[in-house]
Structures are given as structure tokens and as C-alpha cells.
């Protein structure tokens, strides 16, 4: 499909949606729900310092237990038939991916 074809297709589809009253009702309904709920969501950040403190605590809890979380992930993933390959860094991970691709005779890109 060429650029002109895509543009004509888009214009046709958008014109059809623009006059679709059921679609308009759905959009207006969802926008009103969004408009009603956003202020409630913003309230949780009314005290920005408290929100930052909570985010920092969540981050540190995650980092403090990362080793346990990764081991649990490996166990659950392996139970479902997957294989986890540990790598020290990005370069080692890339080498592991390349080995897998070679074993599977993947064509080079």
C-alpha cells in the first residue's frame, strides 16, 4: 500500500468513525470517566515529598531482595519448561544469545 493509498484509507476510515454515533457515545463516556478519575489519582501525589519517599522505599525493598526475586523467577520459569541463562553483563548475555542462534542455525541478519 503506497503513501497515497494509506492516506486515502486513513481518511476514509476516520470519516466513517466521525459520523458513527455509537462510537461517539463510547468516546464521550470514556472521556467523562477519565475526567472524573484523574483528580482522584492526582490526590495520591498531593504531598510530593511523601510520594517520593514511598517510591524510594519501594525501590530499595526491590533492590534488597533482588537476588531472592531472581531465584524465585528462575524456579517458576524452569518449572514451566523455560531455561534461564545467567550472564555477568550485557556482552556475556549477547554471546549467549548468539550461541543459541548458532545452535538453532538462525540466519545472520
N, C-alpha and C positions, 0 to 999 in steps of 0.2 A: 504494500500500500504506500503510495507516494505521499509527499508532504501535502500536496493539494487535496488528495483523496482523504487523508487523515483529518485535515481541517474541515472539509465538507462533511465528513462523517460526524465529527465532533459537533459542528453547528447543527446538523440535523437532529442528533440525539439530544442536545441541550435545548433546542427549540421544542422538541416533543415533551421534555421534562418540565419546561417552563409553563406549559399550558395544562399539565397533569394536576388537577385539583387535589386528588388523593395524595400525591407526592408533596404538594404544598402543605397540606394539613399535617402530614408526618413531620416535615421540616419545622413548621411553626410549633408543633407540640414539643419536639425535642429541643428546640431553642429555648422555649419557655422553661422547660425542666432544667436546662443548663443554667439559664439566668437565675433560677431560684436556688440552685445548689452551690454555685460558685461562691457567693458570700459566706456560706457556712464553711466551705473548705478553707477560705482565707482566714477565718477566725482562729484556726489552729495555729496560725503564724502571727497572730496579733502581737505576741511577745516574741520578737525575732531572736532575742538572746536565748530564751528558753528553747525555741525550736533548734537553734544551732547547738546548744548543749545536748539536747536529746539526740540529734543526728550524730554528734561526736561520740556519744556513749554507745550508740548502736554500731558505729564503725569500729570502735575499739573492741567491743564484745565479739564482733565478727572476726577481727584480726587475731584476737587472743585464742579463739577456738578454731582457727582456720585448719590447722593440722587434723583435728578431730573431724571437722566437717568434710575435708577431702577424703579421709579414710572411710568415712561413712558413705560418701558418694561412690567411692570405688567398690565397696562391698555391695551396695544396692545395684549399681550398674553391672557388676560382674554376675550377680545373682540372675539378672535378666539377660545374660548372654553376651554382654559387652566386654571389651577389654580396654583397660586403662593403661596408657603408657606414660610413665613419668619422665619428664625432661628437666634438666637443670636450668635451661634458659631457652630463649626463642630459637637460637641456632640449633640446639640439640633437638628441639621439637620439629623444626623444619627437616632435619636429617631423618628423623623417624618417619615423617610423612613421606619423604622421598623413598625410603626403603619399602614402605608399604606399597607405594605406587609402582615401584620396580617389580616387587613380588607379584603384583596383580597385572603386570605387563601394560600399565597405563601408558597411552601415547604421550610423548612430550608435547608441551604446549608451545 
